[in-house]
Structures are given as structure tokens and as C-alpha cells.
Amino acid sequence: MSATPRTRRRTRRLVTGTVSLAAVGALVAAMPAGAHGEPGHDHGKPGHGRTVDVQLLSFNDLHGNLEPPAGSSGQVTETQPDGSTKAIDAGGAEYLATSLRTARKGNPYSVTAAAGDMVGASPLLSGLFHDEPTIEALNRMKLDVTGVGNHEFDEGRAELNRLQKGGCHPEDGCYTDGRKFQGADFPYLAANVTDEKTGEPILKPYTVWKKNGVKIGFIGVTLEGTPDIVSAEGVKGLKFHDEVETVNKYARELDRQGVKSIVALIHEGGAPASTSYNYDCDSSGAGDGISGPVVEIAKGITPKVDALVTGHTHEAYVCTVPDPSGEPRTVTSASSFGKLYTDTTLTYDRKTKDIVRTSVSSANHVVTRDQPKAKDLTRLISDWNELAAPIAAQPVGHISGDLPGRGATTPESPLGDVIADAQLAHAKSLDDTAVLALMNPGGIRSDLVYKASGGEGDGVVTYGEAFTVQPFSNTVNLVTLTGEQLVTALQQQVSGGNEASPKILQVSEGLTYTLDLTRSGADRVVADTIRLNGEPIDPAASYRVAMNSFLAGGGDGFAALGAGTDPLVGSDDLAAFNDYLTATTSPADPLEPPKGDRIAIVR
């Protein structure tokens, strides 16, 4: 690591309280005539006018992506004036820092907030060091506040507290000589996460940003369903509460303290009608707008909250959703992996201490890679890369073309098929009666791309690249399921809690079926088409099935998988994946991308 002393931690501008500002997409809400031309308006300059513009910069779901993400995971879609679309390379902490610093120029009242999942499911550069590099990068970017996301709980409550407060890792110790990890300079907010025994929030529920008499409160919450998508150990002893009830509770508390301007940082999101970051979410055409959990959440949150900054779905949007009183309110999200940031202007009325809602404007901006890199972030990344390089650069396999995973455009991804095949191969080495493997799509965090990311050569898969794909340290588990349970598990992909947002399992070679998206609920899995090696599934027969430990615990709403019997715990899922690539591929015989024909899709 660099011998440069750590810069003195900047004086906190935040006091107890928490808030999140909505900023995303390309929406500009209507402004009253002459609002910014009236006498007494500061135009963001320090002074004592009646109103002052506060800049809210926000982003979400960084997931430790300090280096530019590879493949489609590192691109955003932009709609052109003629209606066509193009992909733009985006992201990388060096560019995100430059973008934020450039945006702040000329805006003395500027606050930067995030809506969770800053860490967790991270590439090797950050994940190998328990995300200390990402916290240090966010400190340098001068993040003011963030809410927690579900991935902040991947390593449990104690590790989240360490990221906040600092200190060396309890098992791996300190990574640099003579310097302990200092923790986050910004507060993590967790208003709806309480200790099961005491009932108290495990971290601050809110914070208040102050400058020259201007006060904005931030309340941070994660999705209530976090225990369903995080390992049981990660949320042990914790209780997760309703997002709307929690935000409303603390908005009332802030209001009683005289804080009238409030932003909610909510790690839950929606799906806009278009995947383009510059989509006009408020257009009035049929099928336009936004859907998903955040819509009902926004409609239920008290009008005391002026804007919602959201995340979790990795989508880009700047939308207007009416509050319970029917007034328009901005709801934003900035995609993921640092590819976008949202710039929202909040006009603060010094007399009422509230935001002039009709003058809120917001838009998403691309973190392009054609701008200068932030030199301090380049040094930070270089220092950590130096520590990670001996492990990250090790070759583990060879591919002949791109393997889309996180960036796949179909429910079945080529990379998902390969991971499932690798888990089945590992399972067979432990128990030769294993017949199939299932992989959750959310556990696939990136693509594998053919083009070299460093000096390894095209088509070479490195340990670091494989780690980025599967960073969770799950184990490959074997369980016995009846045929009836197996069919039920496949139906749970598109029913129950997964009906609104299906989670299509990736399947190993030999398992085939039809997914009819014109149907609804469990019927979308056409039961009489399910075959294993060409034979129909026998409801009364037993099948030995491999899956990661997260699914074996019933994660992602797959209760049927959690009911398996005769468990056998295998190796780490990343090791299983790497071993499979090493054993089955070579420079002369690289892995061909699978055809993706195991699940027949009817639309």
C-alpha cells in the first residue's frame, strides 16, 4: 500500500438523523413560473435569500465495483433522438469520483447520498479484502450518507458495524502494515432493522445534513424481505420492518424536531417501461411509467418526505409518483455499479424549512470513461491491486466467446448453464447419484468476457474474473427432493413472492421444460413439459439435487428447495466452478458458450 498518510477525516456535516434524496432518470418536474427568477432566491450561492437550491447527488448498488465493470455489466443504454438505442461504456470509481466532483462545482449546497448495496457481491479487488477498499473509495468521494441494502448483511451485523466504525478483520487481520482500517466517514442508516431482543435500530435510523441554517433529513431503510434473500447467518438476531411504516415513523420524529425537508433512502425499487437511462418515465403512452414494489411504497410514504432515492433492482429511472395527498413526488434510481449518478435540485424555503416540491428537478447522468480519472482513486485501486494481483491473475480456464450472466437478455443465461453444470460435476464427485443442479440467477454477479481484462490474453478466465461472477462463498450442497417438490420449486420461480419479479433458476444439462410467459403464476411453468434426460419427472420418485447453500436454505422464496432431505455439504461454489473450468478446458479446447436451449420460452 502507499505510504502516504491517510488524510484527516473531514468534519462531519451530518448529525443524528437520516435521509435520502431522490435523483435519477431524466425527469425534470414542472416549475412554477418565475420560481428561480424571483427576488430572494440564492441560486445556490451562500446567502440569506428566502430560498436556496440544494444539490442532491445520489447513486445506488455500487457492489464494490471500483474498476470499470466488464462486458454488458459495464454499459448503459441510451435512446437516441431517432428512437434507436446505443450502449455506452460506463462506471469505475476513478470516473465516478470525477463525475461527482465536477457536478459539485458551483454548488455550495451539495449533499451526496446512496441507497444501499455499496458493498457485498463485490469483485475480487474489493471482496477479497472484505470491502475495505470500497469504503475507503467512498470516503474519498465524500459520500455523506447511505442507507443499508440487503448485501450489507452478507457477512452479518458485526461486519457491518466494523465497516462503519473501523478496525481490522477478526479473522484475516489488517491488510496493510502499520495502519488499521478506519471505517466509513459517512453514516450507514438502518431505520427498519432492529435487534430482536432490544427492539432498537442496529444503526442510526436517520441523520440531518446542515449548512448555513439549511437542514435536510435522511431516513434509510432496506427492503423488508431482506431475510428472504440473504443467508440466515447474515441476519441472525435481526428483525426487518415494513418500509412505509418505518419511514413514516421517523419522518414524524424529524418533523417534531423542526426538520421539514426529508429524503428517504430506500433499498427497494421498480422496473421502468424502458431500460434506457434517459427514458421519460412520466410520458403518458400506454404501458409507460414504472412498476414494481417501489410504486406502492412511494404511494404510502407520508407527504412529509420530499423525495425518494431508491435501488435494489439495478434499474435507471427518474419518475413522478403521487404521494398519499395526490401531490407529485420524485422517485429515482441510478442503475448499478457506479455507471450513473443522479443530480437532483431541491429548492429549500428558509421560512417554511421545507422543499418547494413543484421546483424539484432531477436527471440521471452517465459516468463516462472518456473523462479524466481521479488520481487519488487511481492510487487507491493500484495499491489494493498490488495486494490482490498474485491471486487475481491466476488462470483457471479458457472460453471461446463471451458468456453473458448478469447481463444476459434471456431468463436462461449461457453463464448460468455453465455454473449449473459445474455444480453438478462437483456434486457427482461427492455422490454419484446426483442428477441435476440448480443455480439462483441473483448469485451470478457478472459476465465472463472473451476479451482480456489485463495481460492474461483473450479467452483466459482468471481467478479474479471468476470471483467477480460468484463472490458469495456459498457451498455446493446436495439434498434429496421428491419429484413433486422439484416441480413445485420450478413453479416457485414465477409464483408466490416471485410472481411479480420472477427468479428463473439456471439448470444443468439434461433438465428441460417450457416457460410460457403468456400465462400467469405457477402455470407459467408448463408442468407436463418438464423432463430430466428426456424422461418426465415422477412425482413420487426421489432425485438427488445440487444447489448452493443459499438455495438449500430456502432463499429467494424457494421453500420447496429448503425442504430437501439427506443434506451433504460440498466445497465452496467458486472452487467448484474453477475446478470445472480447469478440468474441462484448455487453450486448444476452450469452452464453447452453451446454446441456452434448456428452457424453452413462450412469449
Secondary structure, DSSP 8 states (H G I E B T S, - for coil): ---S---------EEE--------TT-B----TTTTTSTTB-TT-SS--SEEEEEEEEE---TT--S---GGGGEEEEE-TTS-EEEEEB--HHHHHHHHHHHHTT-SSEEEEE-S-SSSS--HHHHTTTTHHHHHHHHHTT--EEE--GGGGTT-HHHHHHHHH---BTTTB-SSTT------SS-EE-TTEEETTT--BSSBSEEEEEETTEEEEEEEEE-TTHHHHS-GGGGTTEEE--HHHHHHHHHHHHHHTT---EEEEEE---EES--BTT--TT--STT-SEESHHHHHHHHS-TT--EEEE-SS--EEEEEEE-TTS-EEEEEEE-STTSEEEEEEEEEETTTTEE-GGG-EEEEEE-BSSS---HHHHHHHHHHHHHHHHHHT-EEEEBSS-B-STT-SSSS-HHHHHHHHHHHHHHHHH-TTEEEEEE-GGG--S-B-SS-SSSS-TTEEEHHHHHHHS-S--EEEEEEEEHHHHHHHHHTTSSGGGSSS----EE-TTEEEEEETTS-GGGGEEEEEEEETTEE--TTSEEEEEEEHHHHTTGGG-HHHHT-EEEEEEEEHHHHHHHHHHHH--SSS-B------SEEEE-
